[in-house]
Amino acid sequence: MLSITVIVVIVAAVSGLVNVKTEEQQLLNTMILGADQLSKGITSATWHAMLDDHREAAYEVMQTIALKQGIDRIRMFNRAGQVMFSTNQEDRQASIDPLNLPFRVHTIPGADGRRRLEMFTPIYNERSCSQAECHAHPAGVKVLGVLDLALSLESVDQEVASMKFRVLLVTGVEIALMSLFIIYFTRRFLSRPIEKLIEGTKAVSQMELDQPLNIVGSSEELDELARSFDVMRDRLRTALGEINQFTQNLETKVEDRTQQLKAAHQKLMQSDRLASLGQLSASVAHEINNPIAGVLNLSMLLQRMLKEDGVPPHRIEEFRKYLSQVTNETARVGRIVSDLLAFSRRSKPQRAPADLNRIVKTTLSLAQHKMKLSNVTVETNLREDLPAVACDQSQIQQVVLNLLLNAAEATQSKLERRVAVSTATVDGMVWLTVADNGEGILPENMAKIFHPFFTTKSEGKGVGLGLAVSYGIIEAHGGDIEVQSKVGQGATFTVSLPIEQPPQRSELPLPELARKE
């Protein structure tokens, strides 16, 4: 609108200026025509007086004409360019070259600032004049003098000023009217439809796809644009509905798959727990068998010592000693069975502050006999002031047992079999390190050791669930498990658990387990 208005203003201004200049030139041409006619009339009026050599009569005629309104002065020059007569006494000393006038008509400013039109009319040597007895002008002289007529342009200037005012007023009115029409029609047929289009695009950007554009009767182009926009909006709404439906179906499928993976993960954990429990069977059997055998022997001795009349007085102290040993051995069996039940019990994860050192010691007590049978030396370096960690003790005990058994089995080829267990705190985390001096892990297997069912053990020795389940347990506790190994020198597994209570997870790290599968 601003650009069109500026163009209209420029066109109207140029048009008004051209009109003013044209009218001014026409007025000036009219003045020139009148001056020419007046000059010819003066020469005609003085012709007979000059022919009869009555100069005074001719001068009186010119003096009388000069008194008319609009005539500033009348001068007559002779052939030599000298002033012969002038109605203005001050101009009688001027001189011109009547034979070489640079112009015949021109406008000059007066002393009072007003313009005037000055016209030079040559007085030619006519035939009647050259043959008259009173004149001594030969026929070869063509110009006898010049008549100078000066007319005031005050009326013309006033008319031009009035005309400029009228043109300026008319131009201003035209510009105002045209601007109003431009603004109205632009707002009516362009701005408002575009504003509605902008509102429509904003609604689409906010996913409000149920509001059609109400643009009718503005112009064919904008109507077509509005129709195209509505078609796009309808198609986008349809596509969005399909995407939402697909998303809902996908979420349902993901939820179902998540539940399946969760159940599979629970089964994997239980399977690993049962596998570890099977490996502990023989060790626990030996651990229970020794105190039971001792109890059996002690009970047989007690039966022999017990007579019909009771225990002989001299053997009461010995009887008490044997009875105390029976109590101790029975308590030992109870502790072993209690630890075994705690390990094998399947329950929901319940995190509570726990002493990692105590979990390690309890697990070592379960695997102690197996380690002795395998000639594995277990070295411990447990930090005494270890802070408590928020964890499920049963699950962490399973992780520790898996790492211990794996470390013991990795040292089978070594004459001196060693497993080192240590705890520490680093950067707000509690670390558990299990290192062995076994054969180590091949580089090509490093990326696969935490995959379910991956194992390097011989057939029947394992199913490859221990490390996968351990990884899932540590991840669920907000921790991490790393491994470093050199072939022929052993491997070191480092488990890190946060000291602070981590956010309770609603489900196990199934995406990670799915990635491993």
Disulfide bonds with the S-S distance in Angstrom:
none
